[in-house]
């Protein structure tokens, strides 16, 4: 997905849309697709592109950081396939143990759902996008477009994957699981997730800015610390981001390790199914 700012905007901050404008630019069918053709809908999601204008701003969450609700430096544009947009919106809904890392994605989610509904016949189709770093994870996000299929209707299904915007992790996870078992696997997954959400170089630079964008970065970091139970807050200047990321990763690794142990699966088995870098999108259609 192409964005007008940095990786952090694309992965972490591609979350809020204010007065969003969505433009479908290619491969749009003359009529919405659906009604029993799940593979056709899945193909449409991966080939239809949309541009989204949005404004970054936090909503409905409290941290020590105040972010201006309107500022020109919070305006962004994102462009990608519907599948890519769904994937990013799904990561934006990421929660740990049922506690969302941020509720700031509501506007972006609505805009993505609107774009999808403009192309896919939602009354005969349900699309479920799911991001889980590994099987059985209590950390992850889920986004649903459309209602459940009616009882007794024949249902057709198709599945596609899209990039989550977070680093690929399976190769590192395999090695860590072989060498250090569950603790190594959990640490590898947690480090990649945190690094994807808070790239150190950009986070350090942005968090030191007095702008609204800088305030937003600080706000989101404090929110993540609160959800993951990290105290005291890390200073986000100089080497503080590295220390803060290490603390976030350690807290997240504890959750991952607990999830893996609860699954009763070997660390090497879980490592083969690590999906930090991918979002799974399941399309179900019916007549």
Secondary structure, 3 states (H helix, E strand, C coil): CEECCCHHHHHCCCCCCCCCEEEEEECCCCCCECCCCHHHHHHHHHHCEEEEEEECCCCCCCCCCCCCCCCHHHEEEEEEEHHHHHHHHHHHCCEECCEECCCCCHHHHHHHHHHHHCCECHHHEEEEEEEECCCCCCEEEEEEECCCCCCCCCEEEEEEEEECCCCCCHHHHHHHHHHHHHHHHHHHHHHHHHHHHCCHHHHHHHHCCCCHHHHHHHHHHHHHHHHHCCCCCCCCCCCHHHHHHHHHHHHHHHHHHHHHHHHCCCHHHHHCCCCCCEEEEEEEEEC
